[in-house]
Amino acid sequence: MTSRRLPHLLTRACLAVAASLAFAAGAAAGAARETISIDVTAPQPATITADFYMPSGSGPHPAVMLFHGCGGVTPNIAAWSQWLQAEGYAVLAVHSFPGRGIRNLCADSSTLRPAVRAGDVFAAAAKLRSMESIDRNRLAVIGFSHGGTTALSAWRTAGYHPDIPLRAIIAFYPGCRDVRVPPTRTPLLILIGDKDQ
């Protein structure tokens, strides 16, 4: 697989997963995972955790970082992780809330704005790039809702992190109030219902 195909393959993977999420959860329910810690230094210091899924076969593997919504980690994150793992991707499902003492942001996200949480994206990417089993130049991000807006915030600030390149960013139903296009070449895919306000 050439590195140029990663964004296209991730797009196809995302659409396939969206159509078969229930199957993925059942088919790969026993997928092995490891919990790791990640030190976030900016814009606000924190220590967070993540579930790390390694695919079979010899590396280095491309990797996908998953960012949950305002309600925290839900079963869909495990289903996505297991499906992507089965497709040959290493997966880092990031838990942004527990290390900060947060349970839920759905009623009020002022405790952790997506622009601040974007720091988790680059800290997680740096963690992956430190692993010999990971292809450090083939890292992608998928975020859902608050995590999707976090992914958009990372896309907007990717130019400030030239040492941590992201190959693709996929945002599911993010908040889209800020439509400025940043000076970055990172491909972005937004998946959202046309009547979603």
C-alpha positions as semicolon CSV with decimal commas, in nm:
position;residue;x (nm);y (nm);z (nm)
1;M;0,000;0,000;0,000
2;T;0,147;0,336;-0,096
3;S;0,132;0,621;0,152
4;R;-0,069;0,828;-0,099
5;R;-0,358;0,585;-0,071
6;L;-0,404;0,628;0,307
7;P;-0,663;0,913;0,299
8;H;-0,863;0,733;0,027
9;L;-0,853;0,404;0,215
10;L;-0,952;0,572;0,540
11;T;-1,249;0,735;0,367
12;R;-1,364;0,398;0,235
13;A;-1,299;0,241;0,574
14;C;-1,505;0,505;0,752
15;L;-1,803;0,461;0,523
16;A;-1,783;0,084;0,551
17;V;-1,763;0,100;0,928
18;A;-2,058;0,336;0,947
19;A;-2,263;0,079;0,755
20;S;-2,148;-0,224;0,951
21;L;-2,076;-0,099;1,303
22;A;-2,289;-0,359;1,476
23;F;-2,115;-0,640;1,285
24;A;-1,774;-0,499;1,374
25;A;-1,858;-0,492;1,743
26;G;-1,965;-0,854;1,744
27;A;-1,707;-0,995;1,506
28;A;-1,402;-0,856;1,682
29;A;-1,524;-0,845;2,042
30;G;-1,213;-1,024;2,162
31;A;-0,954;-0,790;2,009
32;A;-0,651;-0,745;2,234
33;R;-0,567;-0,400;2,360
34;E;-0,319;-0,232;2,589
35;T;-0,377;0,080;2,799
36;I;-0,104;0,341;2,775
37;S;-0,058;0,688;2,922
38;I;0,010;1,006;2,726
39;D;0,157;1,328;2,864
40;V;-0,002;1,637;2,712
41;T;0,212;1,948;2,753
42;A;0,022;2,214;2,558
43;P;-0,192;2,413;2,561
44;Q;-0,283;2,272;2,905
45;P;-0,072;2,004;3,077
46;A;-0,249;1,676;3,155
47;T;-0,186;1,303;3,167
48;I;-0,445;1,106;2,974
49;T;-0,483;0,741;2,878
50;A;-0,558;0,555;2,558
51;D;-0,645;0,205;2,446
52;F;-0,383;0,083;2,198
53;Y;-0,473;-0,185;1,944
54;M;-0,195;-0,345;1,739
55;P;-0,281;-0,531;1,416
56;S;-0,131;-0,865;1,329
57;G;0,167;-0,892;1,097
58;S;0,501;-0,722;1,091
59;G;0,520;-0,343;1,107
60;P;0,566;-0,065;1,080
61;H;0,189;-0,012;1,068
62;P;-0,011;0,298;0,975
63;A;-0,206;0,425;1,274
64;V;-0,540;0,592;1,343
65;M;-0,618;0,800;1,652
66;L;-0,982;0,800;1,766
67;F;-1,137;1,084;1,967
68;H;-1,467;1,028;2,148
69;G;-1,760;1,266;2,181
70;C;-1,888;1,477;2,469
71;G;-2,019;1,172;2,657
72;G;-1,679;1,008;2,683
73;V;-1,577;0,666;2,553
74;T;-1,875;0,461;2,434
75;P;-1,896;0,113;2,274
76;N;-1,873;0,259;1,924
77;I;-1,511;0,357;1,991
78;A;-1,419;-0,005;2,066
79;A;-1,608;-0,119;1,755
80;W;-1,420;0,127;1,534
81;S;-1,091;0,033;1,698
82;Q;-1,144;-0,337;1,640
83;W;-1,256;-0,292;1,279
84;L;-0,959;-0,072;1,191
85;Q;-0,726;-0,314;1,369
86;A;-0,865;-0,599;1,159
87;E;-0,798;-0,389;0,848
88;G;-0,428;-0,359;0,938
89;Y;-0,419;-0,027;1,123
90;A;-0,279;0,031;1,468
91;V;-0,535;0,225;1,670
92;L;-0,499;0,465;1,960
93;A;-0,842;0,531;2,116
94;V;-0,776;0,835;2,332
95;H;-0,956;0,889;2,665
96;S;-0,940;1,267;2,707
97;F;-1,168;1,299;3,012
98;P;-1,072;1,073;3,310
99;G;-0,721;1,214;3,353
100;R;-0,876;1,560;3,380
101;G;-1,150;1,455;3,625
102;I;-1,422;1,501;3,361
103;R;-1,714;1,260;3,314
104;N;-1,930;1,434;3,055
105;L;-1,926;1,760;2,858
106;C;-2,258;1,733;2,675
107;A;-2,435;1,999;2,880
108;D;-2,138;2,235;2,901
109;S;-1,810;2,201;2,713
110;S;-1,643;2,503;2,872
111;T;-1,435;2,274;3,096
112;L;-1,248;2,137;2,794
113;R;-1,284;2,323;2,468
114;P;-1,198;2,138;2,145
115;A;-0,921;2,389;2,074
116;V;-0,755;2,287;2,402
117;R;-0,825;1,919;2,342
118;A;-0,647;1,947;2,006
119;G;-0,330;1,927;2,214
120;D;-0,428;1,565;2,285
121;V;-0,412;1,494;1,911
122;F;-0,050;1,605;1,878
123;A;0,054;1,442;2,207
124;A;-0,104;1,113;2,094
125;A;0,065;1,144;1,754
126;A;0,401;1,206;1,922
127;K;0,346;0,895;2,134
128;L;0,274;0,686;1,824
129;R;0,577;0,828;1,643
130;S;0,797;0,708;1,929
131;M;0,694;0,345;1,870
132;E;0,910;0,131;1,640
133;S;0,606;-0,070;1,530
134;I;0,434;0,241;1,388
135;D;0,491;0,407;1,051
136;R;0,554;0,754;1,191
137;N;0,462;0,923;0,861
138;R;0,120;0,757;0,824
139;L;-0,092;0,884;1,111
140;A;-0,459;0,979;1,079
141;V;-0,727;1,117;1,312
142;I;-1,097;1,030;1,340
143;G;-1,316;1,227;1,579
144;F;-1,685;1,213;1,670
145;S;-1,895;1,515;1,774
146;H;-1,682;1,696;2,037
147;G;-1,397;1,474;1,915
148;G;-1,481;1,575;1,558
149;T;-1,454;1,941;1,652
150;T;-1,128;1,852;1,827
151;A;-1,008;1,696;1,500
152;L;-1,103;2,017;1,315
153;S;-0,909;2,220;1,570
154;A;-0,608;1,997;1,514
155;W;-0,647;2,046;1,137
156;R;-0,650;2,424;1,185
157;T;-0,332;2,414;1,394
158;A;-0,143;2,138;1,209
159;G;0,085;2,399;1,052
160;Y;0,224;2,474;1,399
161;H;0,338;2,112;1,433
162;P;0,548;2,043;1,122
163;D;0,742;1,780;1,317
164;I;0,421;1,576;1,371
165;P;0,265;1,533;1,026
166;L;-0,090;1,405;1,001
167;R;-0,186;1,224;0,680
168;A;-0,564;1,259;0,709
169;I;-0,829;1,399;0,942
170;I;-1,188;1,271;0,947
171;A;-1,449;1,456;1,152
172;F;-1,793;1,308;1,215
173;Y;-2,068;1,566;1,284
174;P;-1,834;1,832;1,428
175;G;-1,926;2,185;1,522
176;C;-1,841;2,397;1,217
177;R;-1,871;2,756;1,334
178;D;-1,517;2,848;1,237
179;V;-1,477;2,790;0,862
180;R;-1,134;2,945;0,812
181;V;-0,906;2,731;0,598
182;P;-0,563;2,701;0,761
183;P;-0,228;2,688;0,582
184;T;-0,203;2,309;0,596
185;R;-0,192;2,038;0,334
186;T;-0,349;1,776;0,561
187;P;-0,656;1,629;0,385
188;L;-0,985;1,677;0,573
189;L;-1,310;1,482;0,538
190;I;-1,624;1,598;0,723
191;L;-1,914;1,351;0,747
192;I;-2,237;1,513;0,864
193;G;-2,611;1,493;0,793
194;D;-2,729;1,763;0,553
195;K;-3,009;1,864;0,792
196;D;-2,792;1,856;1,104
197;Q;-2,803;2,202;1,258
